[in-house]
Amino acid sequence: MTGGLPGLLARIEDEAACEEFPLDIEVYRRAGRPPLAPILSAGNKRADVCFFARDLGVEEVLRGEPLIGSAGRRVRRAVVEHVAPGKAFDPPFYTAGSPHMFLTNTVPYKPIGNVEFSREVKSRFRPFIEELLVSIWTGNVIIPMGEGAFKWFSPYAPEREVLRFWDDRERRFTGTMIVTLKAIVDGVEVAKEVTLAPVPHPSPRSPFMKDFPRLLEGRLKEFLR
C-alpha cells in the first residue's frame, strides 16, 4: 500500500490543490491550520465500528479531528458509557472512546457554512475515502450519521437500493444493509463487504433528536461488544 495513512493524506492534499472548491478558509485561519491539509480520521483503525458523518464543522477544524463537535461528543460519550459503564467522561479528552471506534466523513474538509458539498466535490474525494475504508480501517460495520452520510454509499449497492432503504421509515434506523465497497490501491481493485447501520444526525433541528440516544444505544448493543 502506497504510503499508508500518511501517503493517503498527502495525495488528498495534492488533489485539493488541483482545483478550488467551496472551502471555509476563514475557519481554517482562525484555527491556524493549513486549509488544504485534510482532517481525515480519528480513533482506532482496527476498531470494528466506524462512525461516518457528512461534513466537518467548526469544532472539527479547531481541534483537528472529525466528529468532535456537539454531535461527535454525543457519540463519543455514548461509546464510553457503553463499553465502560460508570466511568467518568472527561470533556477535555474526547478521544477516550477511540479504541472502540473509527471516525471519518464523506469529505475531509469543511464546506462554507453548513452547506453540503456538491456531488462533484464528493466525487473528487471519494477514491480517497474508499481507500481509507477498504484498506486502512480494518473493521466492517459503518454507522452513517444522517441522510447525507448514508446516501454516500449509493454507488456500492444495486440501483436505488440505498434510497429505498432510507425511505422505509420502519427500518431506517433499526435495520441494516450490506454493501461492497471498492477501492483502487496500488493500481489494484480491492473490495470489502461492510454492514451499514444508520442513525439520525443529532442536530437540534432534527425530528429524531429526542430518539437519537435510544437509536444509537441500539446500534452499540448490536455491534459494539
ZIBELQUI-V400054 format. One record per backbone hydrogen bond with DSSP energy under -1.0 kcal/mol. CO is the residue of the C=O (numbers start at 1). NH is the residue of the N-H. If there is no record, write none. Layout:
# ZIBELQUI-V400054
CO;NH + CO;NH
This chain:
# ZIBELQUI-V400054
3;7 + 4;8 + 5;9 + 6;10 + 7;11 + 8;12 + 9;13 + 10;14 + 11;15 + 12;16 + 13;17 + 15;18 + 21;23 + 23;25 + 24;28 + 25;29 + 26;30 + 27;31 + 28;33 + 34;37 + 42;103 + 44;47 + 45;138 + 48;140 + 48;141 + 49;102 + 50;143 + 51;104 + 52;145 + 53;106 + 57;61 + 58;62 + 59;63 + 60;64 + 60;65 + 69;73 + 70;74 + 71;75 + 72;76 + 73;77 + 74;78 + 75;79 + 76;80 + 77;81 + 78;82 + 79;83 + 80;84 + 84;87 + 90;93 + 93;96 + 95;98 + 97;100 + 98;44 + 98;101 + 101;44 + 102;51 + 103;42 + 104;53 + 108;39 + 110;24 + 112;115 + 118;122 + 119;123 + 120;124 + 121;125 + 122;126 + 125;129 + 126;130 + 127;131 + 128;132 + 129;133 + 130;134 + 131;135 + 132;136 + 132;137 + 140;195 + 141;50 + 142;197 + 143;52 + 144;199 + 146;150 + 147;151 + 150;153 + 151;154 + 153;156 + 154;157 + 156;180 + 158;161 + 160;164 + 161;165 + 162;166 + 163;167 + 165;168 + 167;169 + 168;171 + 168;172 + 171;174 + 171;175 + 177;196 + 179;194 + 181;192 + 183;190 + 185;188 + 188;185 + 190;183 + 192;181 + 194;179 + 195;142 + 196;177 + 199;146 + 201;203 + 203;206 + 206;209 + 208;212 + 211;215 + 212;216 + 213;217 + 214;218 + 215;219 + 216;220 + 217;221 + 218;222 + 219;223 + 220;224
